[in-house]
Amino acid sequence: MKALRRPALLALMALLLISCGDVQEDVDLLKGALFPSAPRFHPRAEALAARRPIPPRLEVGFPSRDLAGVMLLETERAGVQTWLTADGATITLEQGMLTSAIGFGGGLSGSDLHQSAALILNGGKGQVERFHSFLNGDDEIELHAYKCRISALGPETVVLGGTPVATQKRQEDCYGVAQQFTNIYWVQDSTGQIVQSSQWTGDFLGNMFIKAVPDDR
């Protein structure tokens, strides 16, 4: 499996988690102001940082590597969102569920998780199947299938931008031929949307922590 690209690593290290309300600091961090020696940032990220108002943001992190940062929304089409790091690495989210993570070393290039979403977003529980495609070291696509069990963990309060938000916490335990992982989702009571999650990106970096940043415009 490919190693984590140095630009992505440096960008995540530079993009330390910051106050959700300080938009200008978000922009400065995205441009690498804290790390002048960091590699040149991707033109797409520069263009996003220059937009007014600033696009929606996500707080993200990889607990296994003690890395954390901020991503900006680049596109949204038919409910699928593409989020961008400073150096051009991306994730895609569909209804808050991670479908790809490109540029982080793991090669998760796509996912079919409609069965999981149907239960998680509607308060259901039970067994489902999900499918992931990974780009291996030979630039070939490998398809992996998993059986997953979804369970309810009960209500839990999540703080978004300093405001307590009532959510339902749900867990997804998945097992494949050679891999197993656990995803956790916090679904907001009032909207039915995933506002915080811990979702698996692959063996290399493990789970990505993802948290919505409220729109303070």
RASULUR-V351292 format. One record per pair of residues at least 24 apart in sequence whose C-alpha atoms are under 10 Angstrom apart, sorted by the first residue. I is the first residue (numbers start at 1). J is the second residue. D is the distance in Angstrom with one decimal. If there is no record, write none. Layout:
I;J;D, I;J;D
This chain:
1;105;7.5, 1;106;7.0, 1;107;8.2, 1;134;9.9, 1;135;8.7, 1;136;6.0, 1;137;5.1, 1;138;8.8, 1;139;10.0, 1;203;9.0, 1;204;7.8, 2;103;9.9, 2;104;9.2, 2;105;5.5, 2;106;7.0, 2;107;8.0, 2;135;9.3, 2;136;7.6, 2;137;5.8, 2;138;9.4, 2;139;9.9, 2;204;8.7, 3;103;9.9, 3;104;8.3, 3;105;5.3, 3;106;8.0, 3;137;9.5, 3;204;8.0, 3;205;9.9, 4;103;7.6, 4;104;5.5, 4;105;4.2, 4;106;7.6, 4;107;9.9, 4;204;8.2, 4;205;8.6, 5;87;10.0, 5;89;9.5, 5;103;7.0, 5;104;6.7, 5;105;6.4, 6;38;9.7, 6;39;8.9, 6;87;9.9, 6;104;9.5, 6;105;9.9, 7;38;7.7, 7;39;6.4, 7;40;8.6, 7;41;8.5, 7;42;9.8, 7;86;8.9, 7;87;6.2, 7;88;9.0, 7;89;9.1, 7;103;9.3, 7;104;9.6, 8;39;9.6, 8;41;10.0, 8;85;7.8, 8;86;8.0, 8;87;6.1, 8;88;7.9, 8;89;6.6, 8;90;10.0, 8;103;7.0, 8;104;6.5, 8;105;8.9, 9;65;9.8, 9;67;8.2, 9;87;9.3, 9;103;9.8, 9;104;8.0, 9;105;9.8, 10;35;8.6, 10;37;9.7, 10;38;6.6, 10;39;8.0, 10;67;9.6, 10;86;9.5, 10;87;8.9, 11;35;8.9, 11;38;7.5, 11;39;8.5, 11;40;10.0, 11;41;8.4, 11;67;9.7, 11;68;9.6, 11;69;8.1, 11;70;9.6, 11;85;7.2, 11;86;6.0, 11;87;6.4, 11;88;9.4, 11;89;9.4, 12;60;9.0, 12;61;8.1, 12;62;9.3, 12;66;9.9, 12;67;6.1, 12;68;5.9, 12;69;5.3, 12;70;7.9, 12;71;9.4, 12;85;7.7, 12;86;8.2, 12;87;9.1, 12;104;10.0, 13;38;10.0, 13;61;9.8, 13;66;8.9, 13;67;5.9, 13;68;6.7, 13;69;7.1, 14;38;8.3, 14;67;9.2, 14;68;8.6, 14;69;7.4, 14;70;9.5, 14;86;9.3, 15;59;9.6, 15;60;9.5, 15;61;9.8, 15;67;8.8, 15;68;6.7, 15;69;4.2, 15;70;5.9, 15;71;8.7, 15;85;8.8, 15;86;8.3, 16;59;9.2, 16;60;9.5, 16;61;9.2, 16;67;7.9, 16;68;5.6, 16;69;4.8, 16;70;7.3, 17;58;9.9, 17;59;6.7, 17;60;8.1, 17;61;8.6, 17;67;9.3, 17;68;6.0, 17;69;5.1, 17;70;6.6, 18;59;8.6, 18;68;9.7, 18;69;8.1, 18;70;8.2, 19;161;8.0, 19;162;9.6, 19;213;9.7, 20;57;8.7, 20;58;9.4, 20;59;8.7, 20;70;9.8, 20;160;8.5, 20;161;5.7, 20;162;8.6, 20;212;9.7, 20;213;6.3, 20;214;7.6, 20;215;9.0, 20;216;8.4, 21;161;7.0, 21;162;9.3, 21;213;8.8, 21;214;8.6, 21;215;8.8, 21;216;6.7, 21;217;9.4, 22;216;9.3, 23;53;9.3, 23;54;7.4, 23;55;9.9, 23;57;9.7, 23;216;8.7, 23;217;9.4, 24;49;9.6, 24;54;8.9, 26;54;9.1, 26;57;8.9, 26;69;9.8, 26;70;7.6, 26;71;9.5, 26;72;9.6, 27;51;9.7, 27;54;8.1, 27;70;9.8, 27;72;9.8, 29;69;9.2, 29;70;8.6, 29;86;8.9, 30;69;9.1, 30;70;7.7, 30;71;8.4, 30;72;9.0, 30;85;7.8, 30;86;5.6, 30;87;9.1, 31;86;7.0, 31;87;9.5, 32;86;7.9, 32;87;9.9, 38;87;9.9, 39;87;8.3, 40;86;9.2, 40;87;7.6, 41;85;9.2, 41;86;5.7, 41;87;4.9, 41;88;7.7, 42;84;9.7, 42;85;8.7, 42;86;6.2, 42;87;4.7, 42;88;5.5, 42;89;9.1, 43;86;8.8, 43;87;8.4, 43;88;8.2, 44;74;8.4, 44;84;8.3, 44;85;9.4, 44;86;8.3, 44;87;8.5, 44;88;7.0, 45;71;9.4, 45;72;8.2, 45;73;10.0, 45;74;8.5, 45;84;6.9, 45;85;6.9, 45;86;5.2, 45;87;6.9, 45;88;6.6, 45;89;9.7, 46;86;7.6, 46;87;9.3, 46;88;9.9, 47;74;9.7, 48;72;7.4, 48;73;8.3, 48;74;7.2, 48;84;8.9, 48;86;9.4, 49;86;9.0, 53;217;7.8, 54;215;9.8, 54;217;9.0, 55;215;9.0, 56;83;9.3, 56;212;8.7, 56;213;7.3, 56;214;8.1, 56;215;6.7, 56;216;9.4, 56;217;9.9, 57;83;8.3, 57;84;9.5, 57;211;9.0, 57;212;7.0, 57;213;5.6, 57;214;8.1, 57;215;8.3, 58;83;8.1, 58;84;9.6, 58;195;9.9, 58;196;9.7, 58;209;9.9, 58;210;6.7, 58;211;5.7, 58;212;5.0, 58;213;5.5, 58;214;9.0, 59;196;9.3, 59;209;7.9, 59;210;5.9, 59;211;5.1, 59;212;6.5, 59;213;6.8, 60;85;9.9, 60;196;9.8, 60;197;9.6, 60;198;9.5, 60;208;6.7, 60;209;5.3, 60;210;4.6, 60;211;6.4, 60;212;8.9, 61;198;9.3, 61;207;8.5, 61;208;5.6, 61;209;5.0, 61;210;6.9, 61;211;9.2, 62;198;9.3, 62;199;10.0, 62;200;9.9, 62;201;9.7, 62;205;6.7, 62;206;7.4, 62;207;6.3, 62;208;4.9, 62;209;6.3, 62;210;9.2, 63;198;9.7, 63;205;8.6, 63;206;8.4, 63;207;7.3, 63;208;7.3, 63;209;7.4, 64;204;9.5, 64;205;6.6, 64;206;6.8, 64;207;7.6, 64;208;8.9, 65;205;7.3, 65;206;9.1, 67;208;9.7, 68;208;9.4, 68;209;8.6, 68;210;9.8, 69;210;9.9, 70;210;9.6, 70;211;9.7, 70;213;9.5, 71;210;9.8, 91;201;9.6, 95;121;8.5, 95;192;9.8, 95;193;7.2, 95;194;7.3, 96;121;9.5, 96;185;9.1, 96;187;9.5, 96;193;7.2, 96;194;5.4, 96;195;7.4, 96;196;8.4, 96;197;8.3, 96;210;9.1, 96;211;9.7, 96;212;9.3, 97;121;9.9, 97;183;9.9, 97;185;8.8, 97;194;7.8, 97;197;8.4, 97;198;9.7, 97;199;7.9, 97;210;9.8, 98;197;9.4, 98;198;9.5, 98;199;6.8, 98;200;8.2, 98;201;8.1, 98;208;9.2, 98;210;9.4, 99;131;9.9, 99;132;8.2, 99;133;9.6, 99;199;9.8, 99;201;9.0, 100;132;8.7, 100;133;8.8, 100;134;9.1, 100;201;7.7, 101;134;9.8, 101;200;9.7, 101;201;6.5, 101;202;9.0, 101;208;9.6, 102;134;9.9, 102;135;9.5, 102;201;9.5, 104;201;8.8, 104;202;9.8, 104;204;8.7, 104;205;7.9, 105;135;9.7, 105;136;9.9, 105;137;10.0, 105;201;9.5, 105;202;8.9, 105;203;9.6, 105;204;6.8, 105;205;7.7, 106;134;7.6, 106;135;7.9, 106;136;8.5, 106;137;9.8, 106;201;6.6, 106;202;5.5, 106;203;6.8, 106;204;5.4, 106;205;6.9, 106;206;8.7, 107;133;8.3, 107;134;5.1, 107;135;4.8, 107;136;6.7, 107;137;8.9, 107;139;9.3, 107;141;9.2, 107;142;9.9, 107;201;8.2, 107;202;7.6, 107;203;9.7, 107;204;9.1, 108;132;7.1, 108;133;6.1, 108;134;4.6, 108;135;6.6, 108;136;9.2, 108;141;9.6, 108;142;9.7, 108;200;9.5, 108;201;6.3, 108;202;6.6, 108;203;9.9, 109;133;5.7, 109;134;5.4, 109;135;6.4, 109;136;10.0, 109;141;8.3, 109;142;9.6, 109;201;9.7, 110;134;7.2, 110;135;9.3, 110;141;9.8, 110;143;9.4, 111;143;9.3, 111;144;9.4, 111;145;9.9, 112;145;9.6, 115;148;9.6, 116;148;7.9, 116;149;8.8, 116;150;7.7, 116;172;8.1, 119;150;7.5, 119;151;9.3, 119;170;9.7, 120;150;7.3, 120;151;8.6, 120;152;8.7, 120;168;9.7, 120;169;9.4, 120;170;6.8, 120;171;8.4, 120;172;8.5, 120;184;9.9, 120;185;7.9, 120;186;9.4, 120;187;8.1, 120;192;9.6, 120;193;9.9, 120;194;9.1, 121;168;9.9, 121;170;9.3, 121;185;9.3, 121;186;9.7, 121;187;7.1, 121;188;9.6, 121;192;6.4, 121;193;7.1, 121;194;7.7, 122;187;9.4, 122;192;7.7, 122;193;9.8, 123;150;9.6, 123;151;9.0, 123;152;7.6, 123;168;8.4, 123;169;9.7, 123;170;8.3, 123;187;9.0, 123;192;9.2, 124;150;7.7, 124;151;7.8, 124;152;7.9, 124;170;9.4, 125;149;7.4, 125;150;4.9, 125;151;5.1, 125;152;6.9, 125;170;8.9, 125;171;9.3, 125;172;9.2, 126;150;5.3, 126;151;6.8, 126;152;9.8, 126;172;9.5, 127;151;9.1, 127;172;9.3, 127;173;9.4, 127;174;9.4, 128;172;9.6, 128;174;9.1, 129;174;8.5, 129;175;9.5, 129;176;9.9, 130;174;8.5, 130;175;9.9, 130;176;9.7, 131;176;9.7, 132;201;9.8, 132;202;9.5, 134;201;9.8, 134;202;8.5, 144;176;7.3, 144;177;8.2, 144;178;9.2, 144;179;9.1, 145;174;9.5, 145;175;8.4, 145;176;6.0, 145;177;7.9, 145;179;9.7, 146;173;9.6, 146;174;5.9, 146;175;5.2, 146;176;4.4, 146;177;7.7, 146;178;9.7, 146;179;8.5, 146;180;8.2, 146;181;9.7, 147;172;9.9, 147;173;8.3, 147;174;5.5, 147;175;5.4, 147;176;6.6, 147;177;9.7, 147;180;9.5, 148;172;6.2, 148;173;5.3, 148;174;4.0, 148;175;6.3, 148;176;8.9, 148;180;9.4, 148;181;9.3, 148;182;9.0, 148;183;9.9, 149;173;5.3, 149;174;6.5, 149;175;8.9, 149;182;9.6, 150;174;8.8, 150;182;9.8, 150;183;9.4, 150;184;9.7, 151;184;9.9, 152;185;9.8, 153;184;9.5, 153;185;9.7, 153;186;9.7, 154;186;9.8, 155;186;8.8, 155;187;9.3, 155;188;9.6, 155;189;9.0, 156;186;7.8, 156;187;9.4, 156;188;9.5, 157;186;8.9, 157;188;9.1, 158;186;7.9, 158;187;9.7, 158;188;8.8, 158;195;8.4, 158;196;8.0, 158;211;9.7, 159;195;9.9, 159;196;9.7, 159;211;9.9, 160;195;8.4, 160;196;9.2, 160;211;8.2, 160;212;7.3, 160;213;6.6, 160;214;6.5, 161;212;9.0, 161;213;6.6, 161;214;6.1, 161;215;9.0, 161;216;8.7, 162;214;9.6, 163;214;9.4, 165;189;8.2, 165;190;8.9, 165;195;9.2, 166;190;7.8, 167;191;9.5, 167;192;8.7, 167;193;9.2, 167;194;8.7, 167;195;8.4, 167;196;9.4, 168;192;9.2, 168;194;9.4, 169;194;9.6, 169;196;9.4, 169;197;9.2, 170;197;9.4, 171;197;9.8, 171;198;9.6, 172;199;9.4, 179;203;8.1, 181;206;8.4, 181;207;8.5, 182;206;9.8, 182;207;8.4, 183;207;7.7, 183;208;9.4, 183;209;9.8, 184;209;9.3, 185;209;10.0, 185;210;9.6, 186;211;9.5
